[in-house]
Amino acid sequence: MQIVKPALKPDIDNYTKAVLDGLKKAWFDDGQIVEIHATKDYDEQPRVEVTIEKINS
């Protein structure tokens, strides 16, 4: 089975920026982010899933 990834607009960076802007208003400063893993996939239930982990330094 071949997995087809969406390569259409909007671009993944637009999705990422919208999520980060929303989190900035709700909870924290997005300047604290040091790593992001993002994918854009097809699904019958459109959604955004966010996992936040603290990095111990």
PDBQT receptor file of N, H, CA, C and O in Angstrom, charges set to zero:
ATOM      1  N   MET A   1       0.837  -1.181   0.000  1.00  0.00    +0.000 N 
ATOM      2  CA  MET A   1       0.000   0.000   0.000  1.00  0.00    +0.000 C 
ATOM      3  C   MET A   1       0.879   1.239   0.000  1.00  0.00    +0.000 C 
ATOM      4  O   MET A   1       1.796   1.366   0.811  1.00  0.00    +0.000 OA
ATOM      5  N   GLN A   2       0.592   2.137  -0.904  1.00  0.00    +0.000 N 
ATOM      6  H   GLN A   2      -0.153   2.034  -1.563  1.00  0.00    +0.000 HD
ATOM      7  CA  GLN A   2       1.363   3.373  -1.003  1.00  0.00    +0.000 C 
ATOM      8  C   GLN A   2       0.706   4.464  -0.159  1.00  0.00    +0.000 C 
ATOM      9  O   GLN A   2      -0.503   4.678  -0.238  1.00  0.00    +0.000 OA
ATOM     10  N   ILE A   3       1.510   5.145   0.642  1.00  0.00    +0.000 N 
ATOM     11  H   ILE A   3       2.493   4.971   0.706  1.00  0.00    +0.000 HD
ATOM     12  CA  ILE A   3       1.008   6.259   1.446  1.00  0.00    +0.000 C 
ATOM     13  C   ILE A   3       1.197   7.538   0.648  1.00  0.00    +0.000 C 
ATOM     14  O   ILE A   3       2.306   7.853   0.217  1.00  0.00    +0.000 OA
ATOM     15  N   VAL A   4       0.104   8.275   0.452  1.00  0.00    +0.000 N 
ATOM     16  H   VAL A   4      -0.797   8.019   0.802  1.00  0.00    +0.000 HD
ATOM     17  CA  VAL A   4       0.151   9.518  -0.311  1.00  0.00    +0.000 C 
ATOM     18  C   VAL A   4       0.084  10.687   0.674  1.00  0.00    +0.000 C 
ATOM     19  O   VAL A   4      -0.869  10.806   1.444  1.00  0.00    +0.000 OA
ATOM     20  N   LYS A   5       1.094  11.537   0.642  1.00  0.00    +0.000 N 
ATOM     21  H   LYS A   5       1.868  11.441   0.017  1.00  0.00    +0.000 HD
ATOM     22  CA  LYS A   5       1.129  12.714   1.494  1.00  0.00    +0.000 C 
ATOM     23  C   LYS A   5       0.589  13.902   0.704  1.00  0.00    +0.000 C 
ATOM     24  O   LYS A   5       0.861  14.023  -0.490  1.00  0.00    +0.000 OA
ATOM     25  N   PRO A   6      -0.180  14.787   1.362  1.00  0.00    +0.000 N 
ATOM     26  CA  PRO A   6      -0.721  15.950   0.667  1.00  0.00    +0.000 C 
ATOM     27  C   PRO A   6       0.381  16.967   0.373  1.00  0.00    +0.000 C 
ATOM     28  O   PRO A   6       1.132  17.353   1.268  1.00  0.00    +0.000 OA
ATOM     29  N   ALA A   7       0.468  17.384  -0.852  1.00  0.00    +0.000 N 
ATOM     30  H   ALA A   7      -0.143  17.070  -1.579  1.00  0.00    +0.000 HD
ATOM     31  CA  ALA A   7       1.472  18.369  -1.247  1.00  0.00    +0.000 C 
ATOM     32  C   ALA A   7       0.792  19.638  -1.764  1.00  0.00    +0.000 C 
ATOM     33  O   ALA A   7       1.332  20.350  -2.611  1.00  0.00    +0.000 OA
ATOM     34  N   LEU A   8      -0.385  19.899  -1.246  1.00  0.00    +0.000 N 
ATOM     35  H   LEU A   8      -0.824  19.320  -0.559  1.00  0.00    +0.000 HD
ATOM     36  CA  LEU A   8      -1.158  21.054  -1.681  1.00  0.00    +0.000 C 
ATOM     37  C   LEU A   8      -1.106  22.157  -0.634  1.00  0.00    +0.000 C 
ATOM     38  O   LEU A   8      -0.677  21.940   0.499  1.00  0.00    +0.000 OA
ATOM     39  N   LYS A   9      -1.546  23.328  -1.028  1.00  0.00    +0.000 N 
ATOM     40  H   LYS A   9      -1.895  23.504  -1.948  1.00  0.00    +0.000 HD
ATOM     41  CA  LYS A   9      -1.600  24.443  -0.082  1.00  0.00    +0.000 C 
ATOM     42  C   LYS A   9      -2.768  24.242   0.863  1.00  0.00    +0.000 C 
ATOM     43  O   LYS A   9      -3.730  23.582   0.472  1.00  0.00    +0.000 OA
ATOM     44  N   PRO A  10      -2.751  24.760   2.071  1.00  0.00    +0.000 N 
ATOM     45  CA  PRO A  10      -1.683  25.608   2.602  1.00  0.00    +0.000 C 
ATOM     46  C   PRO A  10      -0.440  24.810   2.974  1.00  0.00    +0.000 C 
ATOM     47  O   PRO A  10      -0.494  23.612   3.252  1.00  0.00    +0.000 OA
ATOM     48  N   ASP A  11       0.675  25.522   2.966  1.00  0.00    +0.000 N 
ATOM     49  H   ASP A  11       0.719  26.495   2.739  1.00  0.00    +0.000 HD
ATOM     50  CA  ASP A  11       1.952  24.907   3.287  1.00  0.00    +0.000 C 
ATOM     51  C   ASP A  11       2.010  24.521   4.760  1.00  0.00    +0.000 C 
ATOM     52  O   ASP A  11       1.326  25.117   5.593  1.00  0.00    +0.000 OA
ATOM     53  N   ILE A  12       2.825  23.529   5.075  1.00  0.00    +0.000 N 
ATOM     54  H   ILE A  12       3.380  23.045   4.399  1.00  0.00    +0.000 HD
ATOM     55  CA  ILE A  12       2.931  23.056   6.454  1.00  0.00    +0.000 C 
ATOM     56  C   ILE A  12       3.426  24.157   7.391  1.00  0.00    +0.000 C 
ATOM     57  O   ILE A  12       3.057  24.176   8.565  1.00  0.00    +0.000 OA
ATOM     58  N   ASP A  13       4.257  25.073   6.889  1.00  0.00    +0.000 N 
ATOM     59  H   ASP A  13       4.557  25.058   5.935  1.00  0.00    +0.000 HD
ATOM     60  CA  ASP A  13       4.741  26.152   7.760  1.00  0.00    +0.000 C 
ATOM     61  C   ASP A  13       3.606  27.089   8.170  1.00  0.00    +0.000 C 
ATOM     62  O   ASP A  13       3.656  27.679   9.249  1.00  0.00    +0.000 OA
ATOM     63  N   ASN A  14       2.588  27.234   7.329  1.00  0.00    +0.000 N 
ATOM     64  H   ASN A  14       2.547  26.755   6.453  1.00  0.00    +0.000 HD
ATOM     65  CA  ASN A  14       1.428  28.055   7.700  1.00  0.00    +0.000 C 
ATOM     66  C   ASN A  14       0.626  27.387   8.815  1.00  0.00    +0.000 C 
ATOM     67  O   ASN A  14       0.159  28.063   9.733  1.00  0.00    +0.000 OA
ATOM     68  N   TYR A  15       0.465  26.078   8.742  1.00  0.00    +0.000 N 
ATOM     69  H   TYR A  15       0.844  25.530   7.997  1.00  0.00    +0.000 HD
ATOM     70  CA  TYR A  15      -0.209  25.346   9.817  1.00  0.00    +0.000 C 
ATOM     71  C   TYR A  15       0.572  25.472  11.123  1.00  0.00    +0.000 C 
ATOM     72  O   TYR A  15       0.005  25.754  12.179  1.00  0.00    +0.000 OA
ATOM     73  N   THR A  16       1.883  25.258  11.029  1.00  0.00    +0.000 N 
ATOM     74  H   THR A  16       2.344  25.029  10.172  1.00  0.00    +0.000 HD
ATOM     75  CA  THR A  16       2.728  25.318  12.224  1.00  0.00    +0.000 C 
ATOM     76  C   THR A  16       2.668  26.689  12.869  1.00  0.00    +0.000 C 
ATOM     77  O   THR A  16       2.540  26.796  14.088  1.00  0.00    +0.000 OA
ATOM     78  N   LYS A  17       2.759  27.740  12.066  1.00  0.00    +0.000 N 
ATOM     79  H   LYS A  17       2.864  27.654  11.075  1.00  0.00    +0.000 HD
ATOM     80  CA  LYS A  17       2.712  29.101  12.612  1.00  0.00    +0.000 C 
ATOM     81  C   LYS A  17       1.370  29.370  13.284  1.00  0.00    +0.000 C 
ATOM     82  O   LYS A  17       1.334  29.993  14.346  1.00  0.00    +0.000 OA
ATOM     83  N   ALA A  18       0.281  28.923  12.701  1.00  0.00    +0.000 N 
ATOM     84  H   ALA A  18       0.310  28.417  11.839  1.00  0.00    +0.000 HD
ATOM     85  CA  ALA A  18      -1.041  29.135  13.301  1.00  0.00    +0.000 C 
ATOM     86  C   ALA A  18      -1.139  28.447  14.667  1.00  0.00    +0.000 C 
ATOM     87  O   ALA A  18      -1.679  29.017  15.615  1.00  0.00    +0.000 OA
ATOM     88  N   VAL A  19      -0.620  27.232  14.762  1.00  0.00    +0.000 N 
ATOM     89  H   VAL A  19      -0.181  26.769  13.992  1.00  0.00    +0.000 HD
ATOM     90  CA  VAL A  19      -0.649  26.507  16.036  1.00  0.00    +0.000 C 
ATOM     91  C   VAL A  19       0.215  27.226  17.062  1.00  0.00    +0.000 C 
ATOM     92  O   VAL A  19      -0.212  27.419  18.200  1.00  0.00    +0.000 OA
ATOM     93  N   LEU A  20       1.421  27.625  16.677  1.00  0.00    +0.000 N 
ATOM     94  H   LEU A  20       1.767  27.469  15.752  1.00  0.00    +0.000 HD
ATOM     95  CA  LEU A  20       2.314  28.309  17.617  1.00  0.00    +0.000 C 
ATOM     96  C   LEU A  20       1.735  29.639  18.075  1.00  0.00    +0.000 C 
ATOM     97  O   LEU A  20       1.834  29.984  19.253  1.00  0.00    +0.000 OA
ATOM     98  N   ASP A  21       1.132  30.385  17.161  1.00  0.00    +0.000 N 
ATOM     99  H   ASP A  21       1.051  30.104  16.205  1.00  0.00    +0.000 HD
ATOM    100  CA  ASP A  21       0.498  31.648  17.537  1.00  0.00    +0.000 C 
ATOM    101  C   ASP A  21      -0.643  31.418  18.520  1.00  0.00    +0.000 C 
ATOM    102  O   ASP A  21      -0.814  32.188  19.465  1.00  0.00    +0.000 OA
ATOM    103  N   GLY A  22      -1.417  30.370  18.304  1.00  0.00    +0.000 N 
ATOM    104  H   GLY A  22      -1.278  29.744  17.537  1.00  0.00    +0.000 HD
ATOM    105  CA  GLY A  22      -2.506  30.053  19.220  1.00  0.00    +0.000 C 
ATOM    106  C   GLY A  22      -2.004  29.653  20.594  1.00  0.00    +0.000 C 
ATOM    107  O   GLY A  22      -2.574  30.059  21.607  1.00  0.00    +0.000 OA
ATOM    108  N   LEU A  23      -0.946  28.863  20.638  1.00  0.00    +0.000 N 
ATOM    109  H   LEU A  23      -0.483  28.533  19.815  1.00  0.00    +0.000 HD
ATOM    110  CA  LEU A  23      -0.374  28.455  21.923  1.00  0.00    +0.000 C 
ATOM    111  C   LEU A  23       0.237  29.644  22.651  1.00  0.00    +0.000 C 
ATOM    112  O   LEU A  23       0.178  29.730  23.878  1.00  0.00    +0.000 OA
ATOM    113  N   LYS A  24       0.821  30.553  21.892  1.00  0.00    +0.000 N 
ATOM    114  H   LYS A  24       0.870  30.483  20.895  1.00  0.00    +0.000 HD
ATOM    115  CA  LYS A  24       1.431  31.741  22.502  1.00  0.00    +0.000 C 
ATOM    116  C   LYS A  24       0.384  32.564  23.249  1.00  0.00    +0.000 C 
ATOM    117  O   LYS A  24       0.650  33.080  24.334  1.00  0.00    +0.000 OA
ATOM    118  N   LYS A  25      -0.795  32.683  22.669  1.00  0.00    +0.000 N 
ATOM    119  H   LYS A  25      -1.012  32.264  21.787  1.00  0.00    +0.000 HD
ATOM    120  CA  LYS A  25      -1.863  33.448  23.307  1.00  0.00    +0.000 C 
ATOM    121  C   LYS A  25      -2.480  32.692  24.481  1.00  0.00    +0.000 C 
ATOM    122  O   LYS A  25      -2.971  33.307  25.428  1.00  0.00    +0.000 OA
ATOM    123  N   ALA A  26      -2.456  31.370  24.421  1.00  0.00    +0.000 N 
ATOM    124  H   ALA A  26      -2.057  30.871  23.652  1.00  0.00    +0.000 HD
ATOM    125  CA  ALA A  26      -3.131  30.576  25.440  1.00  0.00    +0.000 C 
ATOM    126  C   ALA A  26      -2.225  30.165  26.604  1.00  0.00    +0.000 C 
ATOM    127  O   ALA A  26      -2.697  30.016  27.731  1.00  0.00    +0.000 OA
ATOM    128  N   TRP A  27      -0.905  29.978  26.333  1.00  0.00    +0.000 N 
ATOM    129  H   TRP A  27      -0.521  30.099  25.418  1.00  0.00    +0.000 HD
ATOM    130  CA  TRP A  27      -0.139  29.314  27.370  1.00  0.00    +0.000 C 
ATOM    131  C   TRP A  27       1.311  29.763  27.504  1.00  0.00    +0.000 C 
ATOM    132  O   TRP A  27       1.734  30.087  28.614  1.00  0.00    +0.000 OA
ATOM    133  N   PHE A  28       2.088  29.796  26.431  1.00  0.00    +0.000 N 
ATOM    134  H   PHE A  28       1.744  29.533  25.529  1.00  0.00    +0.000 HD
ATOM    135  CA  PHE A  28       3.513  30.060  26.581  1.00  0.00    +0.000 C 
ATOM    136  C   PHE A  28       4.073  30.829  25.384  1.00  0.00    +0.000 C 
ATOM    137  O   PHE A  28       3.423  30.978  24.349  1.00  0.00    +0.000 OA
ATOM    138  N   ASP A  29       5.278  31.301  25.561  1.00  0.00    +0.000 N 
ATOM    139  H   ASP A  29       5.807  31.180  26.401  1.00  0.00    +0.000 HD
ATOM    140  CA  ASP A  29       5.972  32.039  24.505  1.00  0.00    +0.000 C 
ATOM    141  C   ASP A  29       6.626  31.041  23.552  1.00  0.00    +0.000 C 
ATOM    142  O   ASP A  29       7.428  30.209  23.974  1.00  0.00    +0.000 OA
ATOM    143  N   ASP A  30       6.286  31.125  22.277  1.00  0.00    +0.000 N 
ATOM    144  H   ASP A  30       5.634  31.801  21.933  1.00  0.00    +0.000 HD
ATOM    145  CA  ASP A  30       6.831  30.160  21.316  1.00  0.00    +0.000 C 
ATOM    146  C   ASP A  30       8.339  30.327  21.118  1.00  0.00    +0.000 C 
ATOM    147  O   ASP A  30       8.965  29.505  20.449  1.00  0.00    +0.000 OA
ATOM    148  N   GLY A  31       8.925  31.372  21.688  1.00  0.00    +0.000 N 
ATOM    149  H   GLY A  31       8.416  32.040  22.232  1.00  0.00    +0.000 HD
ATOM    150  CA  GLY A  31      10.374  31.523  21.651  1.00  0.00    +0.000 C 
ATOM    151  C   GLY A  31      11.086  30.472  22.488  1.00  0.00    +0.000 C 
ATOM    152  O   GLY A  31      12.297  30.294  22.355  1.00  0.00    +0.000 OA
ATOM    153  N   GLN A  32      10.356  29.776  23.345  1.00  0.00    +0.000 N 
ATOM    154  H   GLN A  32       9.372  29.921  23.452  1.00  0.00    +0.000 HD
ATOM    155  CA  GLN A  32      10.924  28.719  24.181  1.00  0.00    +0.000 C 
ATOM    156  C   GLN A  32      11.092  27.405  23.414  1.00  0.00    +0.000 C 
ATOM    157  O   GLN A  32      11.758  26.492  23.901  1.00  0.00    +0.000 OA
ATOM    158  N   ILE A  33      10.511  27.299  22.248  1.00  0.00    +0.000 N 
ATOM    159  H   ILE A  33       9.970  28.041  21.852  1.00  0.00    +0.000 HD
ATOM    160  CA  ILE A  33      10.556  26.049  21.476  1.00  0.00    +0.000 C 
ATOM    161  C   ILE A  33      11.941  25.863  20.883  1.00  0.00    +0.000 C 
ATOM    162  O   ILE A  33      12.498  26.782  20.283  1.00  0.00    +0.000 OA
ATOM    163  N   VAL A  34      12.494  24.669  21.053  1.00  0.00    +0.000 N 
ATOM    164  H   VAL A  34      12.041  23.922  21.541  1.00  0.00    +0.000 HD
ATOM    165  CA  VAL A  34      13.813  24.364  20.505  1.00  0.00    +0.000 C 
ATOM    166  C   VAL A  34      13.777  23.258  19.450  1.00  0.00    +0.000 C 
ATOM    167  O   VAL A  34      14.769  23.029  18.759  1.00  0.00    +0.000 OA
ATOM    168  N   GLU A  35      12.628  22.567  19.322  1.00  0.00    +0.000 N 
ATOM    169  H   GLU A  35      11.821  22.754  19.884  1.00  0.00    +0.000 HD
ATOM    170  CA  GLU A  35      12.540  21.478  18.355  1.00  0.00    +0.000 C 
ATOM    171  C   GLU A  35      11.079  21.271  17.958  1.00  0.00    +0.000 C 
ATOM    172  O   GLU A  35      10.184  21.302  18.804  1.00  0.00    +0.000 OA
ATOM    173  N   ILE A  36      10.849  21.061  16.662  1.00  0.00    +0.000 N 
ATOM    174  H   ILE A  36      11.576  21.036  15.975  1.00  0.00    +0.000 HD
ATOM    175  CA  ILE A  36       9.507  20.804  16.148  1.00  0.00    +0.000 C 
ATOM    176  C   ILE A  36       9.567  19.638  15.161  1.00  0.00    +0.000 C 
ATOM    177  O   ILE A  36      10.454  19.571  14.310  1.00  0.00    +0.000 OA
ATOM    178  N   HIS A  37       8.609  18.728  15.293  1.00  0.00    +0.000 N 
ATOM    179  H   HIS A  37       7.889  18.783  15.984  1.00  0.00    +0.000 HD
ATOM    180  CA  HIS A  37       8.410  17.657  14.310  1.00  0.00    +0.000 C 
ATOM    181  C   HIS A  37       6.994  17.855  13.774  1.00  0.00    +0.000 C 
ATOM    182  O   HIS A  37       6.033  17.800  14.541  1.00  0.00    +0.000 OA
ATOM    183  N   ALA A  38       6.856  18.082  12.480  1.00  0.00    +0.000 N 
ATOM    184  H   ALA A  38       7.637  18.127  11.857  1.00  0.00    +0.000 HD
ATOM    185  CA  ALA A  38       5.537  18.368  11.913  1.00  0.00    +0.000 C 
ATOM    186  C   ALA A  38       5.313  17.523  10.664  1.00  0.00    +0.000 C 
ATOM    187  O   ALA A  38       6.215  17.330   9.849  1.00  0.00    +0.000 OA
ATOM    188  N   THR A  39       4.087  17.025  10.538  1.00  0.00    +0.000 N 
ATOM    189  H   THR A  39       3.354  17.182  11.200  1.00  0.00    +0.000 HD
ATOM    190  CA  THR A  39       3.677  16.314   9.327  1.00  0.00    +0.000 C 
ATOM    191  C   THR A  39       2.288  16.795   8.931  1.00  0.00    +0.000 C 
ATOM    192  O   THR A  39       1.515  17.256   9.771  1.00  0.00    +0.000 OA
ATOM    193  N   LYS A  40       1.987  16.686   7.672  1.00  0.00    +0.000 N 
ATOM    194  H   LYS A  40       2.614  16.312   6.989  1.00  0.00    +0.000 HD
ATOM    195  CA  LYS A  40       0.662  17.027   7.145  1.00  0.00    +0.000 C 
ATOM    196  C   LYS A  40       0.139  15.767   6.478  1.00  0.00    +0.000 C 
ATOM    197  O   LYS A  40       0.710  15.293   5.495  1.00  0.00    +0.000 OA
ATOM    198  N   ASP A  41      -0.961  15.219   7.020  1.00  0.00    +0.000 N 
ATOM    199  H   ASP A  41      -1.425  15.604   7.819  1.00  0.00    +0.000 HD
ATOM    200  CA  ASP A  41      -1.487  13.947   6.538  1.00  0.00    +0.000 C 
ATOM    201  C   ASP A  41      -2.969  14.059   6.197  1.00  0.00    +0.000 C 
ATOM    202  O   ASP A  41      -3.655  14.972   6.657  1.00  0.00    +0.000 OA
ATOM    203  N   TYR A  42      -3.452  13.129   5.393  1.00  0.00    +0.000 N 
ATOM    204  H   TYR A  42      -2.895  12.387   5.019  1.00  0.00    +0.000 HD
ATOM    205  CA  TYR A  42      -4.878  13.011   5.125  1.00  0.00    +0.000 C 
ATOM    206  C   TYR A  42      -5.551  12.259   6.268  1.00  0.00    +0.000 C 
ATOM    207  O   TYR A  42      -4.961  11.341   6.838  1.00  0.00    +0.000 OA
ATOM    208  N   ASP A  43      -6.766  12.636   6.601  1.00  0.00    +0.000 N 
ATOM    209  H   ASP A  43      -7.245  13.382   6.137  1.00  0.00    +0.000 HD
ATOM    210  CA  ASP A  43      -7.527  11.910   7.607  1.00  0.00    +0.000 C 
ATOM    211  C   ASP A  43      -8.995  12.302   7.472  1.00  0.00    +0.000 C 
ATOM    212  O   ASP A  43      -9.311  13.410   7.040  1.00  0.00    +0.000 OA
ATOM    213  N   GLU A  44      -9.873  11.402   7.838  1.00  0.00    +0.000 N 
ATOM    214  H   GLU A  44      -9.616  10.502   8.190  1.00  0.00    +0.000 HD
ATOM    215  CA  GLU A  44     -11.305  11.706   7.772  1.00  0.00    +0.000 C 
ATOM    216  C   GLU A  44     -11.744  12.647   8.877  1.00  0.00    +0.000 C 
ATOM    217  O   GLU A  44     -12.802  13.268   8.779  1.00  0.00    +0.000 OA
ATOM    218  N   GLN A  45     -10.939  12.763   9.936  1.00  0.00    +0.000 N 
ATOM    219  H   GLN A  45     -10.079  12.258  10.015  1.00  0.00    +0.000 HD
ATOM    220  CA  GLN A  45     -11.235  13.669  11.042  1.00  0.00    +0.000 C 
ATOM    221  C   GLN A  45     -10.119  14.711  11.135  1.00  0.00    +0.000 C 
ATOM    222  O   GLN A  45      -9.123  14.485  11.823  1.00  0.00    +0.000 OA
ATOM    223  N   PRO A  46     -10.272  15.855  10.447  1.00  0.00    +0.000 N 
ATOM    224  CA  PRO A  46      -9.234  16.887  10.481  1.00  0.00    +0.000 C 
ATOM    225  C   PRO A  46      -8.984  17.348  11.913  1.00  0.00    +0.000 C 
ATOM    226  O   PRO A  46      -9.923  17.548  12.683  1.00  0.00    +0.000 OA
ATOM    227  N   ARG A  47      -7.711  17.516  12.261  1.00  0.00    +0.000 N 
ATOM    228  H   ARG A  47      -6.948  17.354  11.635  1.00  0.00    +0.000 HD
ATOM    229  CA  ARG A  47      -7.351  17.926  13.613  1.00  0.00    +0.000 C 
ATOM    230  C   ARG A  47      -5.888  18.329  13.662  1.00  0.00    +0.000 C 
ATOM    231  O   ARG A  47      -5.128  18.118  12.717  1.00  0.00    +0.000 OA
ATOM    232  N   VAL A  48      -5.525  18.906  14.773  1.00  0.00    +0.000 N 
ATOM    233  H   VAL A  48      -6.142  19.077  15.540  1.00  0.00    +0.000 HD
ATOM    234  CA  VAL A  48      -4.132  19.189  15.086  1.00  0.00    +0.000 C 
ATOM    235  C   VAL A  48      -3.828  18.470  16.392  1.00  0.00    +0.000 C 
ATOM    236  O   VAL A  48      -4.590  18.569  17.354  1.00  0.00    +0.000 OA
ATOM    237  N   GLU A  49      -2.735  17.760  16.424  1.00  0.00    +0.000 N 
ATOM    238  H   GLU A  49      -2.116  17.679  15.643  1.00  0.00    +0.000 HD
ATOM    239  CA  GLU A  49      -2.295  17.081  17.634  1.00  0.00    +0.000 C 
ATOM    240  C   GLU A  49      -0.998  17.728  18.096  1.00  0.00    +0.000 C 
ATOM    241  O   GLU A  49      -0.048  17.843  17.321  1.00  0.00    +0.000 OA
ATOM    242  N   VAL A  50      -0.953  18.150  19.354  1.00  0.00    +0.000 N 
ATOM    243  H   VAL A  50      -1.725  18.056  19.983  1.00  0.00    +0.000 HD
ATOM    244  CA  VAL A  50       0.230  18.809  19.899  1.00  0.00    +0.000 C 
ATOM    245  C   VAL A  50       0.698  18.029  21.117  1.00  0.00    +0.000 C 
ATOM    246  O   VAL A  50      -0.092  17.715  22.007  1.00  0.00    +0.000 OA
ATOM    247  N   THR A  51       1.980  17.721  21.149  1.00  0.00    +0.000 N 
ATOM    248  H   THR A  51       2.622  17.976  20.426  1.00  0.00    +0.000 HD
ATOM    249  CA  THR A  51       2.596  17.106  22.318  1.00  0.00    +0.000 C 
ATOM    250  C   THR A  51       3.690  18.055  22.782  1.00  0.00    +0.000 C 
ATOM    251  O   THR A  51       4.554  18.449  21.999  1.00  0.00    +0.000 OA
ATOM    252  N   ILE A  52       3.649  18.416  24.048  1.00  0.00    +0.000 N 
ATOM    253  H   ILE A  52       2.947  18.096  24.684  1.00  0.00    +0.000 HD
ATOM    254  CA  ILE A  52       4.647  19.344  24.598  1.00  0.00    +0.000 C 
ATOM    255  C   ILE A  52       5.443  18.589  25.660  1.00  0.00    +0.000 C 
ATOM    256  O   ILE A  52       4.875  17.976  26.563  1.00  0.00    +0.000 OA
ATOM    257  N   GLU A  53       6.762  18.646  25.533  1.00  0.00    +0.000 N 
ATOM    258  H   GLU A  53       7.223  19.145  24.799  1.00  0.00    +0.000 HD
ATOM    259  CA  GLU A  53       7.626  17.984  26.496  1.00  0.00    +0.000 C 
ATOM    260  C   GLU A  53       8.661  18.975  27.001  1.00  0.00    +0.000 C 
ATOM    261  O   GLU A  53       9.218  19.757  26.231  1.00  0.00    +0.000 OA
ATOM    262  N   LYS A  54       8.908  18.933  28.297  1.00  0.00    +0.000 N 
ATOM    263  H   LYS A  54       8.455  18.297  28.922  1.00  0.00    +0.000 HD
ATOM    264  CA  LYS A  54       9.950  19.768  28.882  1.00  0.00    +0.000 C 
ATOM    265  C   LYS A  54      11.282  19.083  28.685  1.00  0.00    +0.000 C 
ATOM    266  O   LYS A  54      11.407  17.877  28.894  1.00  0.00    +0.000 OA
ATOM    267  N   ILE A  55      12.288  19.862  28.276  1.00  0.00    +0.000 N 
ATOM    268  H   ILE A  55      12.186  20.842  28.106  1.00  0.00    +0.000 HD
ATOM    269  CA  ILE A  55      13.626  19.338  28.105  1.00  0.00    +0.000 C 
ATOM    270  C   ILE A  55      14.443  19.780  29.309  1.00  0.00    +0.000 C 
ATOM    271  O   ILE A  55      14.589  20.976  29.561  1.00  0.00    +0.000 OA
ATOM    272  N   ASN A  56      14.969  18.825  30.045  1.00  0.00    +0.000 N 
ATOM    273  H   ASN A  56      14.850  17.853  29.840  1.00  0.00    +0.000 HD
ATOM    274  CA  ASN A  56      15.814  19.150  31.193  1.00  0.00    +0.000 C 
ATOM    275  C   ASN A  56      17.203  19.519  30.703  1.00  0.00    +0.000 C 
ATOM    276  O   ASN A  56      17.818  18.786  29.929  1.00  0.00    +0.000 OA
ATOM    277  N   SER A  57      17.686  20.657  31.159  1.00  0.00    +0.000 N 
ATOM    278  H   SER A  57      17.187  21.253  31.788  1.00  0.00    +0.000 HD
ATOM    279  CA  SER A  57      19.025  21.084  30.716  1.00  0.00    +0.000 C 
ATOM    280  C   SER A  57      20.028  21.030  31.840  1.00  0.00    +0.000 C 
ATOM    281  O   SER A  57      21.198  21.355  31.639  1.00  0.00    +0.000 OA
TER     282      SER A  57
